[in-house]
């Protein structure tokens, strides 16, 4: 062989090596297409499948799915990259799938494909990221499977017992009052002609930023047992220095600000890391390496290359997860140090109580309200509950808490991070959508105000601002307000109806998945084992024929029939049409926590200020469906004070409400 022939052969050999993954992928696509040829659906393109339609269709992902349902029916197959899906759009079939199948499909955002141990191919990703960071994906409750998931679910239960939920209420109300105080000041300053600090115009605020601050403070403090208002965590009280998250509206929504901070080498606070995690999970924040997801056989090699040269989006994603890991490790170490053999007796009694759901969280919330920011774990926090349950179970040799006894530190860290991430953005988004709907429907807002004023304890007068223009941290200017009890929350039927209607029209958890563990039949069609089923909750919530006036905001459809002003004729015509938290064994375990928090925050907000859509706020609302459904550009409202009584004219409001009834 001559030198010339050798030189010419090298490019051809490289071309062959590069072409091989494409050929393998195309062959796999042909096999998959034959497997699902009996199910209708859109024609996929080679390699990318139907991904382009997902990204470019009017209305985004949700609009694309709606169009396919209208065109192809209630059972549809489509492909995104190398992954084949079957969409189940019929309410009965979807409910049956959720009840019968216990396992979520091993899905993720493309950025996570580059950073995780892929459960389907079981290849070890090695160099891309420290192995302990895979716990977010593999060991968390969301993606847990089979017996491991059942054990985890049992270990989670004490955190959502009635006693634990009662213990969380003081924390929830404290943060709701802090929000009420901030917004009352901004509204008063705007009415008086001052700046208010609420946005580009006096009295205007971006709702999602404010709700994110509240929900992250609540769920973060409940999860970790530390005060998220403390400066070292960059919580609702203050932004961490150099975090890229200022106090102005919209700060928590800016991926550009986070990327700028990342490029400059600034380390994010825990709060910023949580925000960055969700930012990098949006479809608009894909890593430039994510193209490799379309060629699964190349993923192991691409992971190694991406580890050496991550682009800013992938680097930010990895950094956010590393911060979460470091904080969890620090707090678990503090727990272990505080539970030495010398303190075993006190630990045993305390752990036995809190692990069974006794409301020690009230003590944690009170300590946080007093400004405590101990580096240890509060006994009533979610992390404290799980650690105490594990330690007690190990001392007792297993018993009824045997699942907890087997958990490693890394697995407990994964549960705490799941608690934090699952409870932060979904509740913030739900509250943002509720405020948008109330601001655009004044009659519903008026009825809600009447209910709130009739039942809630009055807000205390605003405290004078301290030097620097801030009220006492965490007080929100309403530290002396009477607490909002669970008994009072139970009376807020219309408030709950508003939230349920907001969750129907804009479900933050807009879809869920299941994986078939064996061959099954759905609507007469054969579904092979190993199929990924896509269940569009957003479609079920606005399906024609199931919901009267499906696109209208009518909270009264969710009121009990015996309540004055209810509208049973608007109720769904299917018993399982409203599924904001899923259904079946994988239904969200924290749904009561989320609804309790949302009712507390919304009722305090409505009590404190009135709001209307700010000039320039788009209608209808533009949303983006990523890991969750969220407003694409936030929601801007204009605040105004609650009249002369500051929202405390409860007797008059109660009389007005009775008159309407």
NORQUIFEN-V765633 format. One record per helix or strand of 3 or more residues. SS is the DSSP state (H for helix, E for strand). FROM is the first residue (numbers start at 1). LEN is the number of residues. If there is no record, write none. Layout:
ss->{SS & SS}
from->{FROM & FROM}
len->{LEN & LEN}
This chain:
ss->{H & H & H & E & E & H & H & H & H & H & H & E & H & H & H & H & H & H & H & H & H & H & H & H & H & H & H & H & H & E & E & E & E & H & H & H & H & H & E & E & E & E & H}
from->{3 & 51 & 60 & 75 & 83 & 91 & 110 & 126 & 131 & 146 & 162 & 204 & 207 & 231 & 251 & 255 & 270 & 283 & 288 & 296 & 312 & 341 & 361 & 382 & 399 & 409 & 442 & 486 & 493 & 511 & 520 & 525 & 532 & 537 & 555 & 568 & 584 & 591 & 609 & 623 & 629 & 636 & 650}
len->{33 & 6 & 13 & 6 & 6 & 10 & 4 & 3 & 8 & 15 & 30 & 3 & 18 & 3 & 3 & 9 & 10 & 3 & 7 & 13 & 27 & 15 & 9 & 14 & 7 & 31 & 14 & 4 & 13 & 5 & 3 & 3 & 5 & 5 & 4 & 3 & 3 & 18 & 5 & 3 & 3 & 6 & 11}
